């Protein structure tokens, strides 16, 4: 975290209620995945929720080398205006784990035509 702005790799806790359907609800942890340039220009960031679900799924990546527990849900990305909500910094993941997430999340956006 720099100047009260979540940075890529930061885990924060934030309440995004109200949500609908299968979206994650309540005051919960999220990990920032977007480059700082997104925040620099728009005061928003892209996050993936973290859950303690026991379900196995290719886009659920278990946290590594953190005090936080759970899996990062890479198929449920959200763009958050973090200035409009109260949030708390928890910790920052190491670069190896962040790169693992970024390499895997790119699949979500790949074309089916390849």
Backbone as numpy.savetxt, mean C-alpha at the origin, in Angstrom:
# Nx Ny Nz CAx CAy CAz Cx Cy Cz
9.07 8.38 5.89 8.22 9.56 5.89 9.11 10.80 5.89
8.76 11.76 5.04 9.49 13.01 4.96 8.49 14.16 5.02
8.71 15.09 5.93 7.84 16.27 6.06 6.36 15.90 6.11
6.03 14.88 6.90 4.65 14.43 7.09 3.99 13.96 5.78
4.81 13.43 4.89 4.34 12.86 3.62 4.79 11.40 3.58
3.85 10.47 3.40 4.28 9.07 3.28 5.10 8.87 2.01
6.18 8.12 2.14 7.08 7.87 1.02 6.96 6.42 0.57
7.45 6.13 -0.61 7.42 4.78 -1.16 8.07 3.82 -0.17
7.32 2.75 0.18 7.81 1.77 1.13 7.35 2.00 2.55
6.74 3.15 2.84 6.23 3.42 4.18 4.94 2.66 4.44
4.83 2.09 5.62 3.57 1.51 6.09 2.94 2.54 7.01
1.68 2.88 6.73 0.93 3.81 7.56 -0.37 3.14 7.98
-1.00 3.68 9.02 -2.36 3.26 9.38 -3.27 4.43 9.10
-4.39 4.13 8.41 -5.31 5.18 8.00 -6.72 4.61 7.94
-7.71 5.44 8.21 -9.11 5.01 8.14 -9.71 5.52 6.84
-10.10 4.60 5.97 -10.67 4.98 4.68 -12.18 4.76 4.61
-12.84 4.55 5.75 -14.30 4.38 5.74 -14.95 5.65 5.24
-16.06 5.58 4.55 -16.81 4.36 4.25 -16.32 3.70 2.96
-16.36 2.40 2.93 -16.02 1.61 1.76 -17.21 0.75 1.38
-17.13 0.09 0.25 -18.24 -0.75 -0.21 -17.71 -2.07 -0.75
-18.58 -3.05 -0.81 -18.25 -4.33 -1.43 -17.09 -5.03 -0.76
-16.11 -5.47 -1.57 -14.97 -6.23 -1.06 -13.79 -5.35 -0.67
-13.97 -4.03 -0.68 -12.89 -3.13 -0.32 -12.55 -3.29 1.16
-11.29 -3.06 1.49 -10.83 -3.12 2.87 -11.44 -1.95 3.64
-11.90 -2.23 4.87 -12.58 -1.21 5.66 -11.86 -0.97 6.98
-12.12 0.19 7.59 -11.64 0.48 8.93 -10.26 1.10 8.97
-9.77 1.27 10.19 -8.46 1.84 10.45 -7.45 0.72 10.30
-6.70 0.74 9.22 -5.86 -0.40 8.90 -4.56 0.04 8.24
-3.60 -0.89 8.18 -2.33 -0.53 7.56 -2.37 -0.58 6.03
-1.63 0.33 5.43 -1.45 0.40 3.98 0.03 0.67 3.73
0.52 0.19 2.60 1.91 0.47 2.22 1.90 1.36 0.98
2.71 2.40 1.02 2.82 3.34 -0.10 3.68 2.71 -1.19
3.16 2.66 -2.41 3.88 2.07 -3.54 4.29 3.10 -4.59
3.67 4.27 -4.57 3.94 5.25 -5.63 5.24 6.02 -5.37
5.84 6.46 -6.45 7.05 7.28 -6.43 6.72 8.63 -5.79
7.69 9.24 -5.14 7.44 10.52 -4.46 6.98 11.62 -5.40
7.26 11.51 -6.71 6.80 12.54 -7.64 5.28 12.65 -7.68
4.58 11.55 -7.45 3.12 11.60 -7.39 2.69 12.52 -6.27
3.25 12.33 -5.08 2.91 13.17 -3.93 3.37 14.60 -4.11
4.53 14.78 -4.73 5.07 16.13 -4.92 4.14 17.02 -5.72
3.43 16.43 -6.68 2.59 17.23 -7.57 1.11 17.18 -7.26
0.67 16.14 -6.55 -0.77 15.98 -6.40 -1.26 15.78 -4.98
-0.37 15.70 -4.00 -0.76 15.46 -2.61 -1.58 14.19 -2.45
-1.32 13.21 -3.30 -1.93 11.90 -3.18 -0.82 10.86 -3.31
-1.15 9.63 -3.00 -0.20 8.53 -3.19 -1.00 7.26 -3.45
-0.36 6.27 -4.05 -0.99 4.98 -4.33 -0.54 4.00 -3.26
-1.51 3.33 -2.67 -1.25 2.42 -1.56 -1.87 1.05 -1.83
-1.30 0.04 -1.17 -1.90 -1.30 -1.15 -2.24 -1.61 0.31
-3.43 -2.16 0.56 -3.78 -2.51 1.94 -2.98 -3.72 2.42
-2.86 -3.80 3.72 -2.22 -4.95 4.36 -3.28 -5.63 5.21
-3.38 -6.95 5.09 -4.41 -7.72 5.79 -3.77 -8.93 6.47
-4.44 -9.43 7.49 -3.99 -10.66 8.14 -4.80 -11.86 7.67
-5.33 -11.79 6.46 -6.08 -12.91 5.89 -5.18 -14.13 5.75
-5.78 -15.30 5.84 -5.01 -16.53 5.65 -5.18 -17.09 4.23
-5.99 -16.40 3.41 -6.21 -16.85 2.04 -4.92 -16.75 1.22
-4.73 -17.71 0.34 -3.58 -17.73 -0.56 -4.03 -17.19 -1.92
-3.24 -16.29 -2.49 -3.58 -15.67 -3.76 -2.28 -15.12 -4.35
-2.06 -15.22 -5.65 -0.78 -14.76 -6.22 -0.44 -13.30 -5.95
-1.45 -12.44 -5.75 -1.18 -11.03 -5.50 -1.18 -10.67 -4.02
-1.18 -11.66 -3.13 -1.05 -11.45 -1.69 0.38 -11.80 -1.30
1.15 -10.80 -0.91 2.57 -10.98 -0.63 2.82 -10.81 0.87
3.30 -11.85 1.56 3.56 -11.74 3.00 4.65 -10.70 3.29
4.42 -9.90 4.32 5.42 -8.93 4.74 6.69 -9.66 5.17
7.83 -9.03 4.94 9.13 -9.59 5.31 9.93 -8.57 6.09
10.60 -9.02 7.13 11.52 -8.18 7.92 10.85 -6.93 8.46
9.60 -7.06 8.94 8.87 -5.93 9.51 8.29 -6.33 10.86
7.99 -5.32 11.66 7.26 -5.58 12.90 5.79 -5.79 12.59
5.30 -5.18 11.52 3.92 -5.38 11.07 3.76 -6.81 10.57
2.55 -7.33 10.67 2.27 -8.67 10.18 1.22 -8.61 9.09
1.15 -9.67 8.29 0.10 -9.77 7.29 0.65 -9.89 5.90
-0.27 -9.69 4.94 0.07 -9.76 3.53 -0.35 -8.47 2.84
0.45 -8.07 1.86 0.14 -6.89 1.05 -0.79 -7.35 -0.06
-1.94 -6.69 -0.18 -2.95 -7.05 -1.18 -2.74 -6.21 -2.44
-1.92 -6.73 -3.33 -1.54 -5.96 -4.51 -2.65 -5.80 -5.54
-3.75 -6.53 -5.38 -4.87 -6.41 -6.31 -5.92 -5.41 -5.83
-5.65 -4.72 -4.71 -6.63 -3.77 -4.17 -6.00 -2.40 -3.95
-5.26 -1.93 -4.93 -4.60 -0.63 -4.85 -5.61 0.50 -4.74
-5.24 1.52 -3.95 -6.10 2.70 -3.79 -5.23 3.96 -3.88
-5.82 5.01 -4.42 -5.18 6.32 -4.41 -5.79 7.10 -3.26
-4.93 7.62 -2.39 -5.41 8.27 -1.17 -4.91 9.71 -1.11
-5.82 10.62 -0.81 -5.45 11.99 -0.46 -5.15 11.96 1.03
-3.91 11.70 1.37 -3.51 11.51 2.77 -3.65 12.79 3.60
-3.67 13.96 2.94 -3.87 15.21 3.68 -5.30 15.37 4.17
-6.24 14.66 3.54 -7.65 14.79 3.89 -8.05 13.81 5.01
-7.13 12.98 5.45 -7.43 11.97 6.47 -6.34 11.94 7.53
-6.71 11.48 8.70 -5.71 11.28 9.75 -5.01 9.95 9.53
-3.71 9.95 9.66 -2.94 8.73 9.49 -1.72 8.77 10.39
-1.17 7.58 10.64 0.01 7.45 11.49 1.05 6.61 10.77
2.28 7.08 10.82 3.41 6.33 10.27 3.69 5.13 11.19
3.92 3.96 10.58 4.24 2.76 11.35 5.71 2.37 11.17
6.12 2.12 9.94 7.49 1.72 9.65 7.73 1.76 8.14
8.97 1.55 7.75 9.34 1.50 6.34 9.95 0.14 6.03
9.51 -0.47 4.94 10.06 -1.78 4.54 11.43 -1.57 3.89
12.23 -2.64 3.85 13.55 -2.50 3.23 13.41 -2.49 1.70
14.46 -2.02 1.03 14.43 -1.83 -0.43 14.22 -3.14 -1.18
14.78 -4.24 -0.69 14.60 -5.52 -1.38 13.13 -5.92 -1.41
12.45 -5.76 -0.28 11.04 -6.13 -0.23 10.20 -5.17 -1.08
10.51 -3.88 -1.02 9.79 -2.90 -1.83 9.93 -3.25 -3.31
11.13 -3.56 -3.75 11.34 -3.92 -5.16 10.59 -5.19 -5.54
10.50 -6.14 -4.63 9.72 -7.36 -4.85 8.25 -7.01 -5.11
7.71 -6.10 -4.29 6.32 -5.68 -4.47 6.12 -4.96 -5.80
7.02 -4.05 -6.13 6.89 -3.26 -7.35 6.98 -4.14 -8.60
7.85 -5.15 -8.57 7.96 -6.06 -9.71 6.71 -6.90 -9.88
6.09 -7.26 -8.76 4.89 -8.10 -8.83 3.65 -7.28 -9.20
3.52 -6.07 -8.70 2.32 -5.27 -8.94 2.21 -4.84 -10.40
3.31 -4.77 -11.11 3.26 -4.38 -12.51 2.41 -5.35 -13.33
2.31 -6.59 -12.90 1.50 -7.60 -13.60 0.03 -7.18 -13.62
-0.42 -6.49 -12.59 -1.81 -6.04 -12.51 -2.17 -5.16 -13.71
-1.17 -4.46 -14.24 -1.41 -3.50 -15.31 -0.97 -3.98 -16.69
-0.47 -5.20 -16.80 -0.02 -5.70 -18.10 -1.19 -6.04 -18.99
-1.00 -5.86 -20.27 -2.01 -6.15 -21.27 -2.19 -7.65 -21.42
-3.44 -8.06 -21.67 -3.73 -9.47 -21.96 -3.36 -9.81 -23.40
-3.01 -8.82 -24.20 -2.75 -9.03 -25.63 -1.32 -9.46 -25.92
-0.51 -9.67 -24.90 0.90 -10.04 -25.13 1.07 -11.53 -25.18
